[in-house]
Amino acid sequence: DGGITQSPKYLFRKEGQNVTLSCEQNLNHDAMYWYRQDPGQGLRLIYYSQIVNDFQKGDIAEGYSVSREKKESFPLTVTSAQKNPTAFYLCASSIVGTSGFNEQFFGPGTRLTVL
Amino acid sequence: SQQGEEDPQALSIQEGENATMNCSYKTSINNLQWYRQNSGRGLVHLILIRSNEREKHSGRLRVTLDTSKKSSSLLITASRAADTASYFCATDPITQGGSEKLVFGKGTKLTVNP
């Protein structure tokens, strides 16, 4: 059963805490992405990775960090430096295209709330 | 600013009617994609249309692309209550360094009333 999973579904963070969101895929995709979605808004790119051990900042990388040690996994850490982290976080993966971006497959999301 | 902007922001129709959503963008693109998102869930890819294509169909979905007007439309025919969701367009803009990212619009919230 191929797909992309995220955990946990809901996460609560206290002020000053770092938290890590998990994203795993078994689709054999090289590219993985993290997006943030705020209510009534589109998706904003946080980080993306097109190959193991390499990743690039997106539009809103400040206060976030990632790692890509394995092809299947792309965890996102929300650090205490992120001042407004309450949002819905979506992970996605895709095949790396040669002529533009291919379709992205999304996980079910993690809703992060700061207490 | 947003590359892709959907119009209308919200749309409410009766079951069986057709729903049309539009997306406008600013720069040249490699392709344009439409996604659906049910409330509180991840996005699901619907259709990808390349810049050299004008129309694509998938089941009850029809997507058109007009690169001269920098716009696309998504038509859902014979809508069902299960089509209730938010629909997003995402553009793959052509940049000097090659493709960098998909750029998502804010979405159209579609409600199909039974």
Interface residues (C-beta under 8 A of the other chain):
Chain A: Q6 Y35 G40 Q41 G42 L43 R44 L45 Y48 G58 D59 F88 L90 A92 G97 S99 G100 F101 N102 E103 Q104 F105 F106 G107 P108 G109 R111
Chain B: Q2 G4 N30 N31 Q33 Y35 G40 R41 G42 L43 V44 H45 L48 R50 F88 D92 S99 K101 L102 F104 G105 K106 G107
